[in-house]
Amino acid sequence: MRRTEALRRLVRETHLRPENFIMPLFVCPGEGVKREIGAMPGNYQLSVDQLVAECREIQSLGIGGIILFGIPETKDEWASGAYDAHGIVQTAVRAVKQEIPGLVVITDVCNCEYTSHGHCGKVVDGDVDNDETLEWLARSAVSHARAGADIVAPSDMMDGRVAAIRKALDEEGYKNTPILSYAAKFASCFYGPFREAAESAPQFGDRRSYQMDPPNAREALREMELDLEEGADMLMVKPAMPYLDLIAKAYERFEVPIAAYQVSGEFSMIVAAARNGWIDRERAMMESLVAIRRAGASIILTYFAKDAARLL
Ligand code: PBG
């Protein structure tokens, strides 16, 4: 059955479609800014006008949507840019929804891009305070919904954030805004290039006191279950390729859409190896994406979204 492409096509079990992909985008202050991210070739920090242009192209390729990350003008201890009605992401969401209302806009709800210390929450006595951070997250999510975000996606890994966000959204009249929870997010070295892109590297310590320990699978399932109980509508596993086992388990166990984030390091490894002539860029891209899809993710956040959609 493998002899010809026609035969292989006949018995192929998994298919990728552009609508499976979510393109992560980085929005920054200014006008006419399109600054390439060194560690992520072909990805840019974009000012709002450039972002809108990029979104038009993404829409025309049939891609499922975008997820937005903000690089604020200034950072402070209170992450005030994260929940400012006129913050960079809120401004970007309004612009994109006004110009391209049909494009699904997801917002990443986290504080690390907005805090001066680069941690995902409020630091009290040298450590991130889980419960104190929930209020910031709830306020951010509401401000994103108010700006027009279709889906909010908390990525901070604080306990109880889904319940806090759901309650705040409901109270403010956004009961129809779904939550895509970064439920099983690991303390991964594969986020390295992203931290250059979002200028969000922690200034002291690391994220291991709130993101998950890579060896733990059962704990990941418990995190997912808790988030569903708290009101999550979709679950995400992140990173993707080193954690395919968890994508598969999540798909079997939970009857909600499963998302996976092919993170910056996964992208950059393929691009770098291809630049050295060590690997075929297109084939590595498609093989990695179809593997993530095969494991059970129907939503794939990937920096390859445009390139893969073009090929499809
Ligand atoms: C914010 C956040 C991160 C990523 C997505 N949301 C960085 C981190 O947790 O350090 C990483 C995405 C990527 O590497 O592509 N907390």
Boltz pocket constraint, residues with backbone or C-beta under 6 A from the ligand:
constraints:
  - pocket:
      binder: B
      contacts: [[A, 108], [A, 110], [A, 112], [A, 120], [A, 155], [A, 156], [A, 190], [A, 191], [A, 192], [A, 193], [A, 194], [A, 195], [A, 200], [A, 207], [A, 262], [A, 263], [A, 264], [A, 265]]
      max_distance: 6.0
